[in-house]
């Protein structure tokens, strides 16, 4: 379980305020909110790129603030993929395993499995510049999953994909989550994307958490008008505003 307790973080004029979340093992958790509301800052703080001004972060009940990013066994997939342009697909995927000085036999087995699972075995010798956006995203996911992370963080993973590729990749992500059962935190500003993937959704605005619940709870029981309008219930019909 991931526990974020009373987390506050100020970056310039922006501030995360009193963030409290519990994310269960193997859960697909989506943080949903407008651009600039602090979603990525939460991911980067979990990953150890920022230290909270105040608050605690626990993984399975253990403090994490003293851990360097490489000690947290977290996989982070940014929206711009962050592939190494001078390495081909095979070399990109194996990069992390080589840093861990993994045996050749183990690397080859992991590579073969992940290439087939993501249907990118035919791309093994290609370079990032020759790949489509959807292909690059699959490679970036493969590079993380091959390391067997405890937690996977996805920062707007569909933002650069066309609608058809996005729909296909959503289905693939669901399948991968069922297969690997990796605890996943996915951020987006697209409520359709959130409802298609999430076990639970956290709605944020201006650095604060507004509501956490299942997709049905968010849709049918928004806590205020902001949530109702953000998820598209402009007419306010068939929804019940529920006090916090």
C-alpha positions in Angstrom: 0.0 0.0 0.0 1.1 3.6 -0.7 0.2 6.1 1.9 0.6 9.9 1.4 0.0 11.7 4.7 -0.5 15.5 5.0 1.9 16.2 2.2 2.6 19.8 1.3 5.0 21.1 -1.4 5.7 24.6 -2.6 7.3 25.2 -6.0 7.5 28.9 -6.9 3.9 30.2 -6.9 2.4 26.7 -6.9 1.6 24.7 -3.8 0.3 21.2 -3.1 -1.9 21.4 0.0 -2.6 18.7 2.5 -2.5 15.7 0.2 -3.8 12.5 1.8 -4.2 9.3 -0.2 -4.1 5.6 0.3 -3.5 3.5 -2.8 -4.0 -0.3 -2.5 -1.6 -2.9 -3.8 -2.3 -3.9 -7.4 -4.7 -1.0 -7.8 -5.0 1.1 -11.0 -5.4 4.6 -9.5 -6.0 7.6 -11.7 -5.4 11.2 -10.6 -7.7 13.5 -12.7 -7.7 17.2 -12.9 -7.0 20.3 -15.0 -3.6 21.1 -16.4 -1.4 22.7 -13.8 -3.1 21.4 -10.8 -0.2 19.4 -9.3 -0.7 15.9 -10.6 2.8 15.5 -12.0 4.3 17.0 -8.8 2.7 14.2 -6.8 4.2 11.5 -9.1 7.6 13.1 -8.9 7.5 13.4 -5.2 6.5 9.7 -4.9 9.5 8.9 -7.2 11.9 10.9 -5.0 12.6 13.7 -7.4 11.2 16.2 -4.9 11.2 16.1 -1.1 8.0 17.2 0.6 8.1 20.4 2.6 6.0 18.6 5.2 4.3 15.2 5.3 5.1 11.5 5.0 5.1 8.9 2.2 4.9 5.2 3.2 5.3 2.1 1.1 3.9 -0.9 2.9 4.1 1.0 6.1 7.8 2.0 5.7 9.1 5.5 5.5 10.5 6.5 2.1 11.7 10.0 2.4 15.3 8.8 3.1 15.4 6.7 -0.1 17.0 7.9 -3.3 14.9 7.5 -6.5 16.8 4.4 -7.6 16.1 2.7 -4.3 12.3 2.9 -4.6 11.7 0.3 -7.4 9.4 2.7 -9.2 8.9 2.9 -12.9 8.1 6.3 -14.4 6.8 6.8 -17.9 6.6 10.4 -19.0 4.4 11.7 -21.8 7.3 12.3 -24.1 8.6 8.7 -23.7 12.2 9.7 -22.8 13.7 7.0 -25.1 17.4 7.1 -25.8 17.6 8.2 -29.5 21.1 6.6 -30.1 19.9 3.1 -28.9 17.6 0.8 -30.8 14.4 -0.7 -29.3 16.3 -3.8 -27.9 19.0 -1.6 -26.3 16.4 0.8 -24.8 14.5 -2.0 -23.2 17.5 -3.7 -21.8 19.2 -0.6 -20.5 18.0 -0.9 -16.9 18.7 -4.6 -16.7 22.2 -4.0 -17.8 22.7 -1.4 -15.1 21.6 -4.0 -12.6 24.3 -6.4 -14.1 21.6 -9.0 -14.9 22.7 -12.2 -16.4 22.5 -12.5 -20.2 20.2 -15.5 -20.1 17.7 -13.7 -17.8 17.8 -10.5 -20.0 17.1 -12.5 -23.1 14.1 -14.3 -21.6 12.7 -11.1 -20.2 13.2 -9.3 -23.5 11.5 -12.0 -25.5 8.5 -12.1 -23.2 8.0 -8.4 -23.1 8.4 -7.9 -26.8 5.8 -10.5 -27.6 3.4 -9.3 -24.9 3.4 -5.7 -26.3 3.5 -6.9 -29.9 6.8 -5.0 -30.7 9.1 -7.9 -31.4 9.3 -6.8 -35.1 10.6 -3.4 -33.9 13.6 -4.8 -32.0 16.3 -3.3 -34.3 14.5 0.0 -35.0 15.5 3.4 -33.5 13.1 5.7 -31.7 13.1 8.3 -34.5 11.6 5.7 -36.9 8.7 4.7 -34.6 5.2 6.1 -34.4 4.0 7.6 -31.2 2.1 4.5 -30.3 5.2 2.3 -30.9 7.4 4.6 -28.9 4.9 4.4 -26.0 4.9 0.6 -26.1 8.7 0.6 -26.0 8.7 3.1 -23.0 6.2 0.8 -21.1 8.3 -2.3 -22.0 11.5 -0.6 -20.7 9.7 -0.2 -17.3 7.9 -3.5 -17.1 11.0 -5.5 -17.8 12.4 -4.2 -14.5 9.4 -5.6 -12.5 8.8 -2.4 -10.6 6.6 -2.4 -7.5 4.9 0.8 -8.6 4.4 2.2 -12.1 3.8 6.0 -12.6 2.2 7.1 -15.9 2.3 10.9 -16.7 -0.3 11.6 -19.4 0.7 8.5 -21.4 -1.8 9.1 -24.2 -1.3 12.8 -24.7 0.6 12.4 -28.0 -1.5 9.6 -29.5 -4.2 9.9 -32.1 -7.7 8.8 -31.0 -7.6 5.4 -32.6 -4.2 4.5 -31.2 -5.2 5.9 -27.8 -8.2 3.6 -27.7 -6.1 0.6 -28.7 -3.4 1.4 -26.1 -6.0 1.8 -23.3 -7.1 -1.8 -24.0 -3.5 -2.9 -23.9 -2.8 -1.1 -20.6 -5.8 -2.9 -19.0 -4.5 -6.2 -20.2 -1.0 -5.5 -19.0 -2.3 -4.5 -15.6 -4.3 -7.7 -15.3 -1.1 -9.6 -16.3 1.5 -7.9 -14.1 -0.8 -6.6 -11.3 1.7 -3.7 -10.8 0.3 -0.9 -8.6 -0.2 1.9 -11.1 -0.8 5.6 -10.7 -1.9 7.3 -13.9 -2.5 11.0 -14.3 -4.6 12.7 -16.9 -7.0 15.6 -17.6 -9.3 13.4 -19.7 -12.2 12.0 -17.7 -13.1 9.4 -20.4 -9.6 8.0 -20.1 -9.8 7.9 -16.3 -13.2 6.1 -16.3 -12.1 3.6 -18.8 -9.0 2.5 -16.8 -9.4 3.3 -13.1 -10.3 1.2 -10.1 -10.5 4.5 -8.2 -10.2 8.1 -9.2 -8.8 11.2 -7.4 -10.1 14.5 -8.6 -7.8 17.5 -8.0 -8.0 21.2 -8.5 -5.5 24.0 -7.7 -3.2 21.7 -5.7 -5.9 20.1 -3.6 -7.8 16.8 -3.6 -11.5 17.4 -4.1 -12.8 13.9 -4.2 -11.7 10.2 -4.2 -13.9 7.4 -5.3 -14.8 4.7 -7.8 -15.8 5.9 -11.3 -19.5 5.3 -10.4 -19.2 7.3 -7.1 -17.6 10.2 -9.0 -20.2 10.1 -11.8 -23.3 9.7 -9.6 -22.2 11.4 -6.4 -19.9 14.3 -7.2 -19.1 16.3 -4.0 -19.5 19.7 -5.6 -20.3 21.6 -8.8 -16.6 21.7 -9.9 -16.4 17.9 -10.0 -19.8 17.6 -11.7 -18.9 20.0 -14.4 -15.3 18.7 -14.9 -16.6 15.2 -15.6 -19.1 16.6 -18.1 -22.4 16.7 -16.1 -23.2 20.2 -17.3 -26.9 19.8 -17.1 -26.5 18.4 -13.5 -29.2 15.8 -14.3 -29.0 12.3 -12.9 -26.3 13.3 -10.4 -26.5 14.1 -6.7 -24.2 16.6 -5.2 -22.9 15.0 -2.0 -21.4 17.1 0.8 -17.9 16.2 1.8 
